[in-house]
Amino acid sequence: MDWLSIPNIDVYAVIGILLFFAAGEVILGHYHNDHRDKTDWTLELMGFFVVAFTKTIQVLAIVFIGDALLPQFSNALGSWSLWIGIPFYLLIDDISQYWYHRSAHENEWLWKHHRVHHAAEDMGILVSYRNSWVYYLLMPNLWWGAICTYLGLAPAVIFGLIFKQIVVTSTHSTWTWDTILYKHSWLSPIATVIERIFITPAFHYSHHGASMADNVSDPNGNFGNTFSLWDQMFGTAKFTRAYPEKFGLLEDPKDPWYSHLLYPFVKSPKEDSELHKDFKKEKNLGTEPFKQELKAGTYLYCQCGYSRDQPFCNGYHNGTKIKPLKFEIKSDRKVSICTCKLTKTPPYCDDSHLSI
């Protein structure tokens, strides 16, 4: 019997991949010092079923719409070979997810549906399922998979989904398979080839790091899902062979799981949360520079003006296209840092505030 004809074979494959990496995480003892609480486990387990349910709805919707309006396209590409069908499905799937994911960091409304993904303080195989139901409902690559299935490319979609699941699960797992490639200099060329094509744990861990100040993380870059090609092509790639020490949001009000998953229909009771009904992102600009002695170290200067910790970043640039500016103080000294955001020499004041 052709294994591709087995009902829900892609579901079985996904579950098998998750169980494989889960076993690795457990055997390696990665949950001993885990920060997950009941809310995290609830989010991640329920998120898995939200994705499965959403995919089912999308496939049924495409079949209904296709049969009603465009029945001539049903199985229209069924004669394509897998050598054509898989790249056709996979590349369009991945570039659409890149732009959707990137938009979730640059659009305030969409960020609220994705921020739960970055609220995770630990990596793990189920972190990839931490998004609101609206985020999955609007995800273009899920609709693309449904369209390809209707067009007769179900085998290609199955192969593509299994391959994607291996990459996505491995890049969220605490079982970082790429570490071995960085330990031995003779493996470095191989590591370079792999990371220039596919997403590696180090590449994606950087995206989940809490702050750029650690010189490893870039929460507003490395948006790729399966291939790193798009980040390289559109200037958002940060290649690193190290892993952040801290994950999560710089300011996290610890919203309940139901507001994370069901926003905007269920909002957060936390008044300082972006998911609260009365939350409004407002500029916090000053008219005088910040003058104080700073110790030697790396700092993030707020360029968006929304931070409540002016002049330093607190993560509120998420949902905008403005990233914080990383700067270094090499020795303890007094500084004059711009708070009006008009300086032409950021982060330092150039007296532009005098024109206000």
C-alpha positions, -999 to +999 in steps of 0.1 A: +000+000+000+012+035-008+020+051+025+009+085+011-026+072+009-029+066+047-054+091+061-038+119+081-003+106+074+010+141+078-005+144+113+011+111+124+045+123+110+043+156+129+034+138+161+063+114+155+088+142+150+076+160+181+079+128+202+114+121+188+127+156+198+108+155+231+125+122+240+159+139+233+151+168+255+140+146+284+169+122+280+193+152+281+176+165+312+167+199+297+136+203+318+153+202+352+159+240+353+130+249+331+111+282+339+078+270+325+047+274+347+012+261+343+003+289+319+032+280+296+023+244+294-014+252+288-005+276+261+018+252+243-004+222+245-035+240+235-017+259+207-009+226+190-046+218+188-054+253+177-031+249+147-045+215+138-081+228+140-073+259+120-057+238+092-087+216+090-110+247+087-088+262+060-088+230+039-126+227+042-130+264+033-108+261+002-126+229-009-160+246-005-150+278-023-132+259-050-161+235-057-185+264-057-166+289-079-137+272-096-144+235-098-123+232-130-091+237-109-098+207-086-068+183-090-056+205-119-019+200-110-023+163-100-001+152-128+029+171-115+059+151-103+071+155-067+103+170-081+083+200-093+055+199-068+076+200-036+097+230-045+066+248-059+048+243-027+077+247-002+093+278-016+061+298-019+050+286+015+083+297+031+086+331+016+050+339+025+056+329+061+088+350+062+069+381+052+040+373+075+063+367+104+082+398+097+050+418+095+040+405+129+071+424+143+064+455+123+026+459+127+012+467+161-021+449+156-005+417+143+022+418+170-004+414+197-013+381+182+023+369+179+039+383+212+029+352+231+055+333+209+082+356+223+069+355+259+084+320+263+114+322+287+126+288+276+129+272+242+113+238+235+095+218+209+061+233+216+071+269+215+064+271+178+027+266+186+025+297+209+004+322+188-032+334+190-059+317+170-062+348+148-025+346+139-029+311+126-062+319+109-046+346+088-013+328+082-009+328+044+012+297+041-015+276+058-040+288+032-014+281+005-011+245+017-049+241+015-049+256-020-021+232-032-040+203-017-071+213-037-050+217-069-039+180-065-005+185-049-014+167-016+017+144-018+040+174-023+023+192+006+027+161+028+064+158+020+069+196+024+051+197+058+071+168+071+104+185+061+092+218+075+083+201+108+117+186+112+134+220+107+109+240+128+109+215+157+147+212+157+152+249+157+129+254+187+141+223+206+165+226+235+183+198+218+206+220+196+220+197+170+242+224+154+264+227+184+287+199+172+293+218+139+307+248+158+330+229+182+354+216+155+371+239+131+372+212+103+333+212+104+331+250+100+328+250+062+299+224+065+282+246+091+286+276+068+269+258+039+241+245+061+233+278+078+233+298+046+205+276+033+185+263+062+174+277+096+196+263+124+190+264+161+216+291+167+200+312+139+165+309+153+175+311+190+189+345+182+154+356+171+141+345+205+167+362+226+154+388+250+178+416+241+202+427+214+225+438+242+239+403+246+255+406+211+239+373+201+202+381+200+182+399+173+145+396+182+138+419+152+157+398+126+161+362+116+124+358+106+129+327+084+110+295+091+127+268+070+152+286+048+176+314+058+177+326+022+150+352+026+167+368+056+198+371+036+180+384+006+161+411+025+188+421+049+174+407+082+199+379+088+222+377+118+245+347+118+258+336+151+273+304+165+263+312+201+230+310+219+213+337+240+214+332+278+180+348+283+147+344+263+114+362+266+101+398+266+120+426+283+087+436+300+062+407+304+031+413+325+025+375+326-009+375+308-032+345+314-032+318+287-068+326+276-060+362+266-029+351+247-048+325+227-082+342+224-073+379+219-090+401+208-123+385+220-108+379+254-085+406+267-059+406+295-069+417+330-033+431+334-035+469+331+001+472+319-004+446+292-005+453+255-035+430+255-055+450+280-087+467+266-074+502+276-038+498+265-025+525+242+010+528+230+021+564+235+053+583+229+075+591+259+097+619+246+117+643+267+128+679+262+161+675+281+189+650+276+195+621+300+226+630+320+240+603+342+271+582+348+269+548+331+290+518+339+310+501+311+288+478+291+264+474+262+231+493+261+201+496+239+189+531+230+152+535+223+147+550+189+109+545+186+101+568+215+076+543+231+098+529+258+087+536+294+124+533+304+137+563+284+162+567+270+167+529+271+147+502+252+121+482+270+108+462+240+079+485+230+094+489+195+078+456+186+049+464+163+069+491+146+096+491+120+120+508+143+147+489+161+167+500+191+203+512+187+229+492+204+258+512+218+288+504+240+303+523+269+339+511+272+346+527+306+325+542+334+317+578+324+290+604+324+269+606+293+243+629+277+218+608+258+190+622+236+154+618+248+137+639+222+147+615+193+157+644+171+195+640+175+215+634+144+242+616+164+222+589+183+223+580+210+240+611+221+225+645+225+234+671+199+212+699+214+185+693+188+160+695+217+167+733+219+147+736+186+115+722+202 
